[in-house]
């Protein structure tokens, strides 16, 4: 049992569909209205059926007041890290400190290369992501003297001007599944975002995956609890039980409580664009999970 005692976060995972164009923004506004903490957007810049995630994040930030906003996860190979850092800092300042940096190393390399980016091996993509995180944090460190120089193999800066500083410490959350990338998360990232449908053994897969994160964090002199664990989840609300996250809200709450307390997950992000399901998740499931987890921690 591994509970890192982090504050619980509940969010939505919105598809940035191009038709109708305002639909993803309306789901972001709904997410805030029903009480969710976070709205996230997929980022697949090579798919013409989808709108640009960063532009949607900016528009959604202007239409909301409280909810935090993130990519889930932004496609690094198609986004220049120094510019991305300034974009994030700008939106964070304009939104009152509501932006987080969900980012990934890239996966659909035929499509990525088709957009003009360099094709990388899995190992190269991990190194490129770690270099990018160094650059982004260096740009955000506006109080440090001197320009930012990072001599990476895939991403470099040569005396780049720092700033502007974001309104709050932007969390860098990485989508990861394989051991090498999980170890990088433990060394340098603020959060980890896998998706439940991609876990081969369901929540049980989190045990071994978390071990890689924790071991790498300790080796780097970090507390494993410094790495926020978020999980993209999908399921179905219905009267009868049909398996994990298929059933009534009370069943969802009990199952998510178990995942939180056993695997240390503190963020649950609901995949799907059904407004009714989002409302049930926010108003019935999330409060019950908070109640159950608080009671168990108190005990």
C-alpha positions as CSV (number, residue, x, y, z in Angstrom):
1,X,0.0,0.0,0.0
2,X,1.5,3.3,-1.1
3,X,-0.3,6.5,-0.2
4,X,1.8,9.6,-0.8
5,X,-0.9,11.7,1.0
6,X,-1.2,14.2,-1.8
7,X,-4.2,16.4,-2.3
8,X,-6.8,14.8,-4.6
9,X,-7.4,16.4,-8.0
10,X,-10.3,15.5,-10.4
11,X,-10.3,16.6,-14.0
12,X,-11.6,16.1,-17.6
13,X,-9.8,14.9,-20.7
14,X,-11.3,16.7,-23.6
15,X,-11.0,15.8,-27.3
16,X,-10.0,18.9,-29.3
17,X,-12.5,18.1,-32.0
18,X,-12.6,20.6,-34.9
19,X,-16.3,20.2,-35.5
20,X,-18.0,22.1,-34.0
21,X,-15.1,24.3,-33.0
22,X,-16.4,25.6,-29.8
23,X,-17.4,22.2,-28.4
24,X,-14.1,21.6,-26.5
25,X,-14.3,25.0,-25.0
26,X,-17.8,24.4,-23.9
27,X,-16.7,21.2,-22.2
28,X,-13.9,23.1,-20.4
29,X,-16.5,25.7,-19.2
30,X,-18.7,22.8,-18.0
31,X,-15.8,21.2,-16.2
32,X,-15.4,24.3,-14.2
33,X,-19.1,24.8,-13.6
34,X,-19.6,21.3,-12.1
35,X,-16.6,21.7,-9.8
36,X,-13.7,19.8,-11.4
37,X,-10.2,21.0,-10.6
38,X,-8.5,20.5,-14.0
39,X,-9.3,20.4,-17.7
40,X,-6.9,18.8,-20.1
41,X,-6.7,18.5,-23.9
42,X,-5.2,15.9,-26.2
43,X,-2.4,17.2,-28.5
44,X,-2.1,15.5,-31.9
45,X,-1.0,18.4,-34.2
46,X,-0.8,16.0,-37.2
47,X,-4.5,15.1,-37.1
48,X,-6.7,17.5,-39.2
49,X,-9.8,16.4,-37.4
50,X,-8.4,18.0,-34.2
51,X,-7.8,21.6,-33.4
52,X,-4.5,22.9,-32.0
53,X,-4.4,22.1,-28.3
54,X,-2.4,25.2,-27.2
55,X,-4.8,27.5,-28.9
56,X,-7.7,25.8,-27.3
57,X,-6.0,26.0,-23.9
58,X,-5.6,29.7,-24.4
59,X,-9.2,30.2,-25.4
60,X,-10.5,28.0,-22.6
61,X,-8.4,30.0,-20.1
62,X,-10.1,33.2,-21.2
63,X,-13.5,31.6,-20.8
64,X,-12.9,30.2,-17.3
65,X,-11.9,31.7,-14.0
66,X,-10.8,28.9,-11.6
67,X,-10.0,25.6,-13.3
68,X,-6.5,24.6,-14.1
69,X,-5.5,23.8,-17.7
70,X,-3.0,21.4,-19.2
71,X,-2.1,19.5,-22.3
72,X,-2.5,15.7,-21.9
73,X,0.1,15.5,-23.2
74,X,1.7,18.1,-25.4
75,X,3.7,16.7,-28.3
76,X,7.2,17.8,-27.7
77,X,8.7,16.8,-31.1
78,X,6.4,19.4,-32.8
79,X,6.9,22.2,-30.2
80,X,10.1,24.1,-29.7
81,X,10.8,24.0,-25.9
82,X,12.1,27.6,-25.3
83,X,9.1,29.0,-27.2
84,X,6.7,26.6,-25.4
85,X,8.1,27.7,-22.1
86,X,7.4,31.4,-22.8
87,X,3.9,30.5,-24.1
88,X,3.2,28.6,-20.9
89,X,4.5,31.4,-18.7
90,X,2.5,34.0,-20.6
91,X,-0.8,32.0,-20.3
92,X,0.0,31.2,-16.7
93,X,0.3,34.9,-16.0
94,X,-2.8,35.9,-17.9
95,X,-4.9,33.1,-16.3
96,X,-3.8,33.8,-12.7
97,X,-1.5,30.8,-12.3
98,X,-3.7,28.1,-13.8
99,X,-1.4,26.4,-16.4
100,X,0.4,23.1,-16.0
101,X,2.8,21.5,-18.5
102,X,1.6,18.0,-19.4
103,X,4.1,16.8,-22.0
104,X,5.2,13.7,-23.9
105,X,8.2,12.4,-25.8
106,X,6.2,11.6,-28.9
107,X,4.9,8.3,-30.2
108,X,3.3,8.4,-33.7
109,X,6.6,9.0,-35.5
110,X,5.3,8.6,-39.1
111,X,2.9,11.4,-38.5
112,X,5.4,13.5,-36.6
113,X,8.0,13.1,-39.4
114,X,5.3,13.9,-41.9
115,X,4.9,17.3,-40.2
116,X,8.6,18.0,-40.7
117,X,10.1,17.0,-37.3
118,X,13.1,14.7,-36.9
119,X,12.3,11.1,-36.4
120,X,13.8,9.9,-33.1
121,X,14.4,6.5,-31.6
122,X,12.7,5.8,-28.2
123,X,16.0,6.5,-26.4
124,X,16.6,9.7,-28.3
125,X,13.1,10.9,-27.6
126,X,13.6,10.5,-23.9
127,X,16.9,12.4,-24.0
128,X,15.2,15.1,-26.0
129,X,12.4,15.4,-23.5
130,X,14.9,15.7,-20.6
131,X,16.8,18.4,-22.4
132,X,13.5,20.2,-23.2
133,X,12.5,20.2,-19.5
134,X,15.9,21.7,-18.6
135,X,15.3,24.5,-21.1
136,X,11.8,25.2,-20.0
137,X,12.7,25.4,-16.4
138,X,15.7,27.6,-17.3
139,X,13.4,30.0,-19.2
140,X,11.0,30.2,-16.3
141,X,13.9,31.0,-13.9
142,X,13.7,34.7,-14.5
143,X,15.5,35.6,-11.3
144,X,18.7,33.8,-12.3
145,X,21.5,35.9,-13.7
146,X,22.8,35.5,-17.2
147,X,21.4,33.9,-20.3
148,X,20.4,30.3,-20.5
149,X,22.8,27.9,-22.3
150,X,21.9,24.3,-22.7
151,X,24.2,22.2,-24.9
152,X,21.8,19.3,-25.7
153,X,22.0,16.9,-28.5
154,X,18.5,17.6,-29.6
155,X,17.6,20.9,-28.0
156,X,20.0,23.8,-27.4
157,X,20.0,27.4,-26.2
158,X,22.9,29.7,-26.4
159,X,22.5,32.6,-23.9
160,X,18.8,32.7,-24.3
161,X,17.1,35.5,-22.3
162,X,15.2,34.2,-19.3
163,X,11.6,35.0,-18.5
164,X,8.9,36.0,-18.1
165,X,8.4,34.1,-14.9
166,X,5.1,32.2,-14.7
167,X,2.6,33.3,-12.0
168,X,3.2,30.0,-10.1
169,X,5.6,27.1,-10.3
170,X,4.3,25.3,-13.4
171,X,4.2,21.5,-12.8
172,X,5.9,19.4,-15.5
173,X,3.8,16.2,-15.9
174,X,5.1,13.5,-18.2
175,X,3.1,10.8,-20.0
176,X,5.2,7.6,-19.5
177,X,4.9,3.8,-19.5
178,X,8.3,2.3,-20.2
179,X,11.0,1.9,-17.6
180,X,13.5,4.3,-19.0
181,X,11.0,7.1,-19.4
182,X,9.6,6.3,-15.9
183,X,13.1,6.7,-14.5
184,X,13.4,10.1,-16.1
185,X,10.1,11.1,-14.5
186,X,11.5,10.1,-11.1
187,X,14.7,12.1,-11.7
188,X,13.3,15.4,-13.1
189,X,9.5,15.6,-13.5
190,X,6.9,17.0,-11.1
191,X,4.2,14.5,-12.2
192,X,3.4,11.3,-14.1
193,X,0.3,10.8,-16.3
194,X,-0.5,7.3,-17.7
195,X,-3.8,6.3,-19.1
196,X,-5.7,3.4,-17.5
197,X,-6.7,1.8,-20.9
198,X,-3.1,1.5,-21.8
199,X,-2.0,-0.4,-18.7
200,X,-1.7,-4.1,-19.6
201,X,-2.9,-5.4,-16.2
202,X,-5.1,-2.4,-15.2
203,X,-4.3,-0.7,-12.0
204,X,-2.0,-3.5,-10.9
205,X,0.5,-2.3,-13.6
206,X,1.0,0.8,-11.5
207,X,2.9,-1.1,-8.8
208,X,5.9,-1.9,-11.0
209,X,5.7,1.3,-12.9
210,X,5.7,3.4,-9.7
211,X,8.7,1.4,-8.5
212,X,10.8,2.8,-11.4
213,X,9.7,6.3,-10.6
214,X,10.3,6.0,-6.9
215,X,13.7,4.3,-7.3
216,X,14.9,7.0,-9.7
217,X,13.6,9.7,-7.4
218,X,15.5,8.4,-4.4
219,X,18.7,7.9,-6.5
220,X,18.4,11.6,-7.5
221,X,18.0,12.6,-3.9
222,X,14.3,13.4,-4.2
223,X,11.3,12.3,-2.2
224,X,9.1,10.1,-4.3
225,X,6.1,11.9,-2.9
226,X,7.3,15.0,-4.8
227,X,6.1,13.3,-8.0
228,X,2.4,13.7,-8.4
229,X,0.6,10.6,-9.8
230,X,-2.3,11.3,-12.1
231,X,-4.3,8.8,-14.1
232,X,-6.5,9.2,-17.1
233,X,-9.5,7.0,-16.6
234,X,-12.5,5.9,-18.7
235,X,-15.6,3.9,-17.9
236,X,-19.4,3.9,-18.0
237,X,-22.0,5.0,-15.5
238,X,-24.9,2.5,-15.3
239,X,-27.1,0.9,-12.6
240,X,-25.4,-2.6,-12.6
241,X,-21.8,-3.4,-12.2
242,X,-19.9,-4.6,-15.3
243,X,-16.3,-4.4,-14.2
244,X,-13.8,-1.8,-13.2
245,X,-15.3,1.7,-13.5
246,X,-18.5,0.3,-15.2
247,X,-21.3,0.7,-12.8
248,X,-23.0,3.2,-10.4
249,X,-21.2,6.2,-9.0
250,X,-20.7,4.6,-5.6
251,X,-18.8,1.7,-7.2
252,X,-16.6,4.2,-9.1
253,X,-15.8,6.0,-5.8
254,X,-14.8,2.8,-4.0
255,X,-12.6,1.7,-6.9
256,X,-10.9,5.1,-7.3
257,X,-10.4,5.2,-3.5
258,X,-8.6,1.9,-3.7
259,X,-6.4,3.1,-6.6
260,X,-5.5,6.3,-4.6
261,X,-4.6,4.4,-1.4
262,X,-2.9,1.4,-2.9
263,X,-1.1,3.0,-5.8
264,X,-0.7,6.6,-4.6
265,X,-2.7,8.1,-7.4
266,X,-3.9,11.6,-6.4
267,X,-5.3,12.8,-9.7
268,X,-8.1,11.2,-11.7
269,X,-8.8,12.7,-15.1
270,X,-11.9,11.4,-16.9
271,X,-11.6,10.6,-20.6
272,X,-14.6,11.3,-22.8
273,X,-16.8,14.2,-23.9
274,X,-20.2,13.2,-22.5
275,X,-21.4,16.2,-20.4
276,X,-23.7,14.1,-18.3
277,X,-20.9,11.7,-17.4
278,X,-18.6,14.6,-16.5
279,X,-21.3,16.0,-14.2
280,X,-21.8,12.7,-12.4
281,X,-18.1,12.3,-12.0
282,X,-17.7,15.8,-10.6
283,X,-20.7,16.0,-8.3
284,X,-21.1,12.4,-7.2
285,X,-17.9,10.5,-7.6
286,X,-15.2,13.1,-6.7
287,X,-16.7,14.2,-3.3
288,X,-17.2,10.6,-2.2
289,X,-13.6,9.7,-3.1
290,X,-12.4,12.7,-1.1
291,X,-14.5,11.6,1.8
292,X,-13.4,7.9,1.7
293,X,-9.7,8.8,1.3
294,X,-9.8,11.4,4.1
295,X,-11.5,8.8,6.4
296,X,-8.9,6.2,5.7
297,X,-6.0,8.6,6.2
298,X,-7.5,9.7,9.5
299,X,-7.8,6.2,10.6
